[in-house]
Amino acid sequence: MSDPPFRIDVLTLFPDWFAGLLDTSLLGRARDAGVVRVDVHDLRAWTSDRHRTADDEPYGGGAGMVLKPEPFFAAVEDLYGDVDARPRTVVLTPRGALLDQERVRDLAGAGHLLLLCGRYEGIDERVHEVLAHDEVSIGDYVLAGGEAAAAVVIEAVTRLLPGVMGNEQSATDESHAHGLLEYPQYTRPASFRGMEVPEVLRSGDHGRVEAWRRDRAIERTRRVRPDLYARWRAIGGAGADDLTPGGDRRLNQGGD
Ligand code: SAH
């Protein structure tokens, strides 16, 4: 018996934007395996005038156009019967909370998501107020539309669903999983254009490897992302002044 697929509905003015994405690699495989089902809906299907108008001028003046509320509400009522019956609804917006792995994990537990994509100057505030459970930004920059941001959410969530990644370990061991960035990774050849893979990684000494990776993760996080590092320290992580002496600190900690 397999679980029903995780469902993601997308409301957008540009459904074609998602065509290739959903067939490719991870998402295509997840869909074929019945793990995820993504339905992309054309917001214009819920416009009511002859010109299928989805946007209008902003009240109070100013540049650009704003997406009208009616099509969003009509789509939600049509798709789910009632506003209150809508799934976990995410509005993609540069003024939302920054997307991080914690929220991705949280969204991946929802079972069913509705992603609302803006365009132009954004979406009428009443859509945010009434329909959004989450307002999510993918970074401190402004895109032309919510589609690329929705794609980010879809991909980040899908790869956490059970059975999607070949190796479940990678989701617990990677950047942001424990508040640190990932350690450096190497593969064959051991020597490439004069650059050697660190000896410790070839030593076969599991304890030393673990200690080395942890140290590199701490170092890198402190250097590249002082903000993450400070937060990690605050929640009880060891400091860079607490790097593994001799790189073997975990040798006697039991475990495997
Ligand atoms: N005038 C708006 C920006 C509109 S950009 C403002 O200043 O806040 C048009 C659409 O692109 C938005 O409605 C949103 O859906 C999407 N978008 C742009 N940047 C984004 C970001 N960083 N994260 C998520 N969505 C974004």
Boltz pocket constraint, residues with backbone or C-beta under 6 A from the ligand:
constraints:
  - pocket:
      binder: B
      contacts: [[A, 92], [A, 93], [A, 94], [A, 95], [A, 116], [A, 117], [A, 118], [A, 119], [A, 120], [A, 121], [A, 122], [A, 123], [A, 136], [A, 137], [A, 138], [A, 139], [A, 140], [A, 141], [A, 142], [A, 143], [A, 144], [A, 145], [A, 146], [A, 147], [A, 149]]
      max_distance: 6.0
